[in-house]
Amino acid sequence: MPEKHNAERRERYAAAVEQLGNVSAPVRLSGVYTLVSLVDEWLREENIEYNERIAEGQVIINILCAYIRSPFALASHYEELIQDAPAAEGLYKNREQEFYIDKAGLESEKKVRLSIIKEIRSRLQGSKENTPGVWSDFEYDFSGSIFFYPVDFTHSYYAKPVNFSGSAYWGEADFSYSTYMDEVYFSESSYQGRAGFNGSIYQGEADFRGSTYRGSAGFARSTYRGGAYFSGSTYLSEAVFRGSVYRCAAAFNDSVYRYWVDLRGSTYQGAADFGGSTYQYWADFRGSTYRWWAYFNDSICCGWAGLSHSVYEGEADFSGSVFCSEIYFGQDGDNSSFSRFTDCTPQFYDETNHKNTLFGSYNNNFTVENGRGYPIYRGLENLPLGCCFLAEAQEEYLSGIFKEIEETREKLLTTERFQEKIGLPGKLRAFNTALHEWREKVTTAQRTR
């Protein structure tokens, strides 16, 4: 009898897979629901071992993931087809009937793919918070997907590796309050709308490297027990990482923040690397604890930088950086606000590479807690030893280039026509490259004989 049931399931499986290729969206959707029910049936099958049930179900999961990854031709016209009527100067100019046919086709396919996401997500949640669902023991590979529909994977529990790398999200994407027991990959991805990863737990490596966020990006109150990698990423709107705990290395280096970034109240038990980054607005690191070394070197901060109420238990390096506005390690009149360096004095001048740090404001606060830590040694201008104020010509250069960057950013975020956006990301990258070439030049001190 079990053999008969298994044979019937495989026949239904073959028929459902064939349905996925049907030109009719309702037929494709029927195939999806058949495949979903087959996974549930395999998991309930008591006549075979659990590992065999997982293996049978994994075959179907792979098919569902492959469907999500598969390209859909009409998605390339997404920005036009989400409009109520054809654009006056778009692909569908003078093709009104074709526009509405394609718009309906895109909507139908969105429903099919949203159904797959919804069915998977509903089975990744246990009855209690942070507990596995019936589908949590499968591996998921969504790499290279184009999500032309909102994605909701909140409150999901993954026991195996999951891969979202190289994906594009054209609507909102929310992965908040999820648990990843193994590696998870979100690297080299782009987010057009809001991206949420708040309140999540990562037991293995979490890779977000090389990603671009045009809408707000939220990673607050998360715990990373493996390495957390965010390096080489670009944030065009606000980015929030506050209240997070990093048990291993945390890499934010070589990133670009075109709006404000909030990293308050975080704990870094491994190395924390923020070097080589650009902060166009304010950057808030207050109330954080660094158990090992913390690198802020070779960076540019246009707005104020808040570093008060923090504890640095290893080396802290700020050399080779440019702080255009105020930088705070404490607040006047509030002794509890002063940061503490318990291992050594922080480095603002790199003697080995002859690199200093430049400051644009006279209203900085370099007062730190001396009783239980090391001071920031300052010179006659009340700046860290070996450091200087920005010259007038340098301030003019920064003012000019940041004005151009802001104008380009605003155009990228507000322009509706896709054709007008082409080239703007590359222009922003070119600005950033020029900025850091300039920074490298002006912060490298001339050697004296």
C-alpha positions as CSV (number, residue, x, y, z in Angstrom):
1,M,0.0,0.0,0.0
2,P,2.8,2.6,0.8
3,E,4.4,1.9,-2.6
4,K,1.0,2.6,-4.3
5,H,0.7,5.9,-2.4
6,N,4.2,6.9,-3.3
7,A,3.6,6.1,-7.0
8,E,0.4,8.2,-6.9
9,R,2.3,11.1,-5.4
10,R,5.0,11.0,-8.0
11,E,2.3,11.0,-10.7
12,R,0.7,14.0,-9.2
13,Y,4.1,15.6,-8.8
14,A,4.9,15.2,-12.5
15,A,1.5,16.6,-13.5
16,A,1.9,19.6,-11.2
17,V,5.4,20.4,-12.5
18,E,3.9,20.3,-16.0
19,Q,1.2,22.7,-14.9
20,L,3.8,25.2,-13.8
21,G,4.7,25.7,-17.4
22,N,1.1,26.3,-18.6
23,V,0.3,29.7,-20.2
24,S,-2.7,30.0,-17.9
25,A,-2.0,31.6,-14.5
26,P,-4.9,29.7,-12.8
27,V,-3.4,26.4,-14.0
28,R,0.0,27.4,-12.8
29,L,-1.5,28.3,-9.4
30,S,-3.2,24.9,-9.3
31,G,0.2,23.3,-9.8
32,V,1.6,25.3,-6.9
33,Y,-1.1,24.1,-4.5
34,T,-0.7,20.5,-5.6
35,L,3.1,20.7,-4.9
36,V,2.6,22.3,-1.5
37,S,0.1,19.6,-0.5
38,L,2.5,16.9,-1.7
39,V,5.3,18.2,0.6
40,D,2.8,18.1,3.5
41,E,1.8,14.6,2.6
42,W,5.5,13.4,2.5
43,L,6.2,14.9,5.9
44,R,3.2,13.1,7.4
45,E,4.2,9.7,5.8
46,E,4.9,7.5,8.8
47,N,6.1,4.5,6.7
48,I,9.5,6.0,5.8
49,E,12.3,7.6,7.9
50,Y,12.2,11.3,8.6
51,N,15.3,11.9,6.5
52,E,13.6,10.2,3.6
53,R,10.6,12.4,4.0
54,I,12.8,15.5,4.1
55,A,14.6,14.3,0.9
56,E,11.3,13.8,-0.9
57,G,10.0,17.1,0.2
58,Q,13.3,18.9,-0.7
59,V,12.8,17.8,-4.3
60,I,9.6,19.8,-4.4
61,I,10.9,22.7,-2.4
62,N,13.7,23.0,-5.1
63,I,11.0,23.2,-7.8
64,L,9.1,25.9,-6.0
65,C,12.3,27.9,-5.4
66,A,13.3,27.5,-9.0
67,Y,10.0,28.9,-10.1
68,I,10.6,32.0,-7.9
69,R,14.1,32.3,-9.4
70,S,12.9,31.9,-13.0
71,P,12.7,35.1,-15.1
72,F,9.4,36.5,-16.1
73,A,9.6,38.6,-19.3
74,L,6.9,41.2,-18.3
75,A,8.8,42.0,-15.1
76,S,11.3,44.0,-17.2
77,H,8.5,46.5,-17.8
78,Y,7.5,46.6,-14.2
79,E,7.7,50.4,-13.7
80,E,5.4,51.0,-16.6
81,L,3.0,48.2,-16.0
82,I,2.3,49.2,-12.4
83,Q,0.9,52.5,-13.6
84,D,-2.9,53.0,-14.2
85,A,-2.4,53.9,-17.8
86,P,0.3,53.8,-20.5
87,A,3.0,56.5,-20.1
88,A,3.1,59.2,-22.7
89,E,6.7,58.4,-23.7
90,G,7.1,54.8,-22.7
91,L,7.2,51.4,-24.3
92,Y,3.4,51.3,-24.5
93,K,3.0,54.6,-26.2
94,N,0.1,54.2,-28.7
95,R,-0.3,50.5,-27.6
96,E,-3.0,50.9,-25.0
97,Q,-4.7,47.5,-25.6
98,E,-1.3,45.7,-25.3
99,F,-0.6,47.7,-22.1
100,Y,-3.7,46.4,-20.3
101,I,-3.1,42.8,-21.5
102,D,0.4,42.8,-20.2
103,K,-0.6,44.6,-17.0
104,A,-3.1,41.8,-16.3
105,G,-0.5,39.2,-17.2
106,L,2.0,40.7,-14.7
107,E,-0.7,40.8,-12.0
108,S,-1.6,37.2,-12.6
109,E,2.0,36.1,-12.3
110,K,2.4,38.1,-9.1
111,K,-0.4,36.2,-7.5
112,V,1.2,32.8,-8.4
113,R,4.5,33.8,-7.0
114,L,3.0,35.5,-3.9
115,S,1.1,32.3,-3.2
116,I,4.4,30.3,-3.2
117,I,6.0,32.8,-0.8
118,K,2.9,32.8,1.4
119,E,2.6,29.0,1.6
120,I,6.3,28.6,2.4
121,R,6.3,31.3,5.1
122,S,3.2,29.9,6.8
123,R,5.1,26.6,7.3
124,L,8.3,28.2,8.6
125,Q,6.6,29.4,11.8
126,G,6.1,27.3,15.0
127,S,3.3,27.8,17.4
128,K,5.6,29.7,19.7
129,E,8.0,32.5,19.0
130,N,11.4,31.5,17.6
131,T,10.4,27.8,17.1
132,P,10.6,25.8,13.9
133,G,7.7,25.2,11.6
134,V,7.0,22.0,9.6
135,W,9.0,23.2,6.7
136,S,12.0,24.6,8.7
137,D,14.2,21.6,8.0
138,F,14.4,22.3,4.2
139,E,17.1,24.3,2.4
140,Y,15.9,27.3,0.4
141,D,17.7,28.8,-2.6
142,F,16.2,32.0,-3.9
143,S,19.4,33.4,-5.2
144,G,19.2,35.6,-8.3
145,S,15.5,36.2,-7.9
146,I,13.6,39.2,-9.1
147,F,10.9,39.9,-6.6
148,F,8.5,42.2,-8.5
149,Y,6.0,41.9,-5.7
150,P,6.2,42.5,-1.9
151,V,8.1,39.9,0.1
152,D,7.0,38.9,3.6
153,F,9.2,36.3,5.3
154,T,8.7,37.7,8.9
155,H,8.8,35.4,11.9
156,S,10.4,32.6,9.9
157,Y,12.6,29.9,11.3
158,Y,15.3,28.2,9.1
159,A,17.2,25.2,10.4
160,K,19.3,24.8,7.2
161,P,21.1,27.3,5.0
162,V,19.1,29.8,3.0
163,N,20.3,31.8,0.1
164,F,18.8,35.1,-1.1
165,S,22.0,36.4,-2.7
166,G,22.0,38.4,-5.9
167,S,18.3,39.2,-5.7
168,A,16.4,42.3,-6.6
169,Y,13.4,43.5,-4.6
170,W,11.1,46.0,-6.3
171,G,8.6,46.4,-3.5
172,E,8.9,46.1,0.2
173,A,10.9,43.2,1.6
174,D,10.5,42.2,5.3
175,F,12.5,39.4,7.0
176,S,12.1,40.7,10.5
177,Y,11.8,38.6,13.7
178,S,13.3,35.5,12.0
179,T,15.8,32.9,13.2
180,Y,18.5,31.4,11.0
181,M,20.2,28.4,12.6
182,D,22.7,28.1,9.7
183,E,24.3,30.4,7.1
184,V,22.2,33.0,5.4
185,Y,23.1,34.9,2.3
186,F,21.6,38.3,1.3
187,S,24.7,39.6,-0.5
188,E,24.8,41.5,-3.8
189,S,21.1,42.4,-3.6
190,S,19.2,45.5,-4.3
191,Y,16.1,46.9,-2.5
192,Q,13.9,49.5,-4.1
193,G,11.5,49.8,-1.2
194,R,11.7,49.4,2.6
195,A,13.9,46.5,3.7
196,G,13.3,45.0,7.2
197,F,15.6,42.6,9.1
198,N,14.8,43.8,12.6
199,G,14.7,41.6,15.7
200,S,16.3,38.6,14.0
201,I,18.7,35.9,15.3
202,Y,21.6,34.6,13.2
203,Q,23.4,31.5,14.6
204,G,25.6,31.1,11.6
205,E,27.3,33.5,9.2
206,A,25.1,36.4,7.9
207,D,26.3,37.8,4.6
208,F,24.8,41.1,3.4
209,R,27.8,42.4,1.5
210,G,27.6,44.5,-1.6
211,S,23.9,45.4,-1.3
212,T,22.1,48.6,-2.2
213,Y,19.1,49.9,-0.2
214,R,17.1,52.7,-1.8
215,G,14.4,52.7,0.9
216,S,14.9,52.6,4.6
217,A,16.9,49.6,5.9
218,G,16.2,48.2,9.4
219,F,18.5,45.7,11.2
220,A,17.7,46.8,14.8
221,R,17.7,44.6,17.9
222,S,19.3,41.6,16.2
223,T,21.8,39.0,17.4
224,Y,24.6,37.7,15.3
225,R,26.4,34.6,16.7
226,G,28.4,34.1,13.6
227,G,30.2,36.6,11.4
228,A,28.1,39.5,10.3
229,Y,29.2,41.0,7.0
230,F,27.7,44.3,5.6
231,S,30.8,45.7,3.8
232,G,30.6,47.4,0.5
233,S,27.0,48.3,0.8
234,T,25.1,51.5,-0.1
235,Y,22.2,53.0,1.8
236,L,20.3,55.8,0.1
237,S,17.8,56.3,2.9
238,E,18.1,55.9,6.7
239,A,19.8,52.7,8.1
240,V,19.1,51.5,11.6
241,F,21.3,48.9,13.3
242,R,20.8,50.0,16.9
243,G,20.5,47.7,19.9
244,S,22.2,44.7,18.2
245,V,24.7,42.2,19.5
246,Y,27.6,40.8,17.4
247,R,29.3,37.8,19.0
248,C,31.9,37.4,16.2
249,A,33.4,39.8,13.6
250,A,31.2,42.6,12.3
251,A,32.2,44.1,9.0
252,F,30.7,47.4,7.8
253,N,33.8,48.7,6.0
254,D,33.8,50.4,2.6
255,S,30.1,51.3,2.9
256,V,28.2,54.4,1.8
257,Y,25.4,56.0,3.9
258,R,23.7,58.7,1.9
259,Y,21.3,59.5,4.8
260,W,21.6,59.1,8.5
261,V,22.7,55.8,10.2
262,D,21.8,54.7,13.7
263,L,24.1,52.1,15.4
264,R,23.4,53.1,19.0
265,G,23.5,50.7,22.0
266,S,25.2,47.8,20.2
267,T,27.7,45.3,21.5
268,Y,30.7,44.0,19.5
269,Q,32.4,41.0,21.0
270,G,34.6,40.5,18.0
271,A,36.4,42.9,15.7
272,A,34.2,45.8,14.4
273,D,35.3,47.3,11.1
274,F,33.7,50.6,9.9
275,G,36.8,51.7,7.9
276,G,36.7,53.3,4.5
277,S,33.1,54.4,4.7
278,T,31.2,57.5,3.8
279,Y,28.6,59.1,6.0
280,Q,26.7,61.9,4.2
281,Y,24.5,62.8,7.2
282,W,25.0,62.1,10.9
283,A,26.3,58.8,12.2
284,D,25.3,57.7,15.7
285,F,27.5,55.1,17.5
286,R,26.6,56.2,21.1
287,G,26.2,53.8,24.0
288,S,28.1,50.9,22.3
289,T,30.6,48.4,23.7
290,Y,33.6,47.2,21.7
291,R,35.2,44.1,23.3
292,W,38.0,43.9,20.7
293,W,39.4,46.4,18.2
294,A,37.2,49.0,16.4
295,Y,38.2,50.5,13.1
296,F,36.8,53.8,11.9
297,N,39.8,54.7,9.9
298,D,39.9,56.1,6.3
299,S,36.3,57.4,6.5
300,I,34.5,60.6,5.7
301,C,31.7,61.9,7.9
302,C,29.8,64.9,6.6
303,G,27.3,65.2,9.5
304,W,28.0,64.9,13.3
305,A,29.5,61.7,14.7
306,G,28.3,60.6,18.1
307,L,30.7,58.3,20.0
308,S,29.8,59.1,23.6
309,H,28.7,56.7,26.3
310,S,30.8,53.9,24.8
311,V,33.5,51.5,26.0
312,Y,36.4,50.5,23.9
313,E,38.3,47.5,25.3
314,G,40.7,47.0,22.4
315,E,42.4,49.2,19.8
316,A,40.4,52.0,18.3
317,D,41.6,53.6,15.1
318,F,40.2,56.8,13.6
319,S,43.3,57.8,11.5
320,G,43.1,58.9,7.9
321,S,39.5,60.1,8.3
322,V,37.8,63.4,7.7
323,F,35.1,64.7,10.1
324,C,33.4,67.7,8.5
325,S,31.1,68.4,11.4
326,E,31.1,67.8,15.2
327,I,32.5,64.7,16.8
328,Y,31.5,63.8,20.3
329,F,33.1,61.4,22.8
330,G,31.3,63.0,25.7
331,Q,28.9,65.8,26.6
332,D,29.8,68.8,28.7
333,G,28.3,68.7,32.2
334,D,27.5,65.0,32.0
335,N,30.3,62.9,33.4
336,S,28.4,59.7,32.7
337,S,28.4,60.4,29.0
338,F,32.2,60.2,28.5
339,S,33.5,57.2,26.6
340,R,36.2,55.0,28.0
341,F,39.3,53.4,26.3
342,T,40.5,50.7,28.6
343,D,43.3,49.1,26.5
344,C,45.1,52.1,24.9
345,T,44.6,55.6,23.7
346,P,42.7,55.8,20.5
347,Q,44.7,56.4,17.3
348,F,44.0,59.6,15.2
349,Y,47.5,59.8,13.7
350,D,49.0,56.7,12.0
351,E,52.7,57.1,12.5
352,T,53.5,54.1,10.3
353,N,51.7,55.3,7.3
354,H,51.9,59.1,8.1
355,K,48.2,59.5,8.0
356,N,46.4,62.1,10.2
357,T,42.8,63.0,10.7
358,L,41.1,66.3,9.6
359,F,38.3,68.1,11.4
360,G,35.9,70.8,10.2
361,S,34.3,71.9,13.4
362,Y,35.6,73.8,16.5
363,N,32.8,72.4,18.6
364,N,34.1,68.9,19.2
365,N,34.2,67.0,22.5
366,F,37.2,64.8,23.0
367,T,36.8,64.5,26.7
368,V,36.9,60.8,27.8
369,E,36.9,59.0,31.1
370,N,40.5,59.1,32.4
371,G,40.1,57.5,35.8
372,R,39.6,54.0,34.3
373,G,40.9,54.5,30.8
374,Y,43.3,56.2,28.5
375,P,42.9,59.9,27.4
376,I,42.8,61.4,23.9
377,Y,46.0,63.4,23.9
378,R,45.4,66.8,22.3
379,G,47.5,69.7,21.0
380,L,47.2,73.5,21.1
381,E,44.2,73.5,18.8
382,N,42.4,71.1,21.1
383,L,42.6,68.4,18.4
384,P,44.2,65.0,18.8
385,L,47.9,65.1,18.4
386,G,49.1,65.2,14.8
387,C,45.7,66.3,13.5
388,C,44.5,69.5,11.8
389,F,41.5,71.5,10.9
390,L,40.3,71.4,7.3
391,A,41.6,74.3,5.2
392,E,39.2,76.7,3.5
393,A,39.8,75.2,0.1
394,Q,39.2,71.7,1.4
395,E,35.9,72.7,3.0
396,E,34.8,74.3,-0.3
397,Y,35.7,71.1,-2.2
398,L,33.6,69.0,0.3
399,S,30.7,71.4,0.2
400,G,30.6,71.3,-3.6
401,I,30.9,67.6,-4.1
402,F,28.4,66.8,-1.4
403,K,25.9,69.2,-3.0
404,E,26.3,67.3,-6.3
405,I,25.9,64.0,-4.5
406,E,22.7,65.1,-2.7
407,E,21.2,66.4,-6.0
408,T,22.0,63.1,-7.7
409,R,20.6,61.1,-4.7
410,E,17.3,63.1,-4.8
411,K,16.9,62.6,-8.5
412,L,17.5,58.8,-8.1
413,L,14.9,58.6,-5.4
414,T,12.2,60.8,-6.8
415,T,12.4,60.2,-10.6
416,E,9.7,57.9,-11.7
417,R,10.9,57.1,-15.2
418,F,13.3,54.2,-15.4
419,Q,15.3,55.7,-18.3
420,E,16.0,58.8,-16.4
421,K,17.6,56.8,-13.6
422,I,20.0,55.0,-15.8
423,G,23.6,56.1,-15.0
424,L,22.7,57.8,-11.7
425,P,24.0,54.9,-9.5
426,G,27.3,54.9,-11.5
427,K,27.5,58.6,-11.0
428,L,27.2,58.3,-7.3
429,R,29.9,55.6,-7.2
430,A,32.2,57.9,-9.2
431,F,31.6,60.7,-6.7
432,N,32.5,58.3,-3.8
433,T,35.7,57.1,-5.5
434,A,36.8,60.7,-6.1
435,L,36.0,61.6,-2.5
436,H,38.2,58.8,-1.1
437,E,41.0,59.5,-3.5
438,W,40.9,63.1,-2.3
439,R,40.7,62.0,1.4
440,E,43.7,59.7,0.9
441,K,45.7,62.6,-0.5
442,V,44.8,65.3,2.1
443,T,45.2,63.0,5.2
444,T,48.6,61.7,4.2
445,A,51.1,63.9,6.1
446,Q,54.2,65.0,4.3
447,R,57.3,63.3,5.7
448,T,60.0,65.6,7.2
449,R,63.6,65.0,6.9
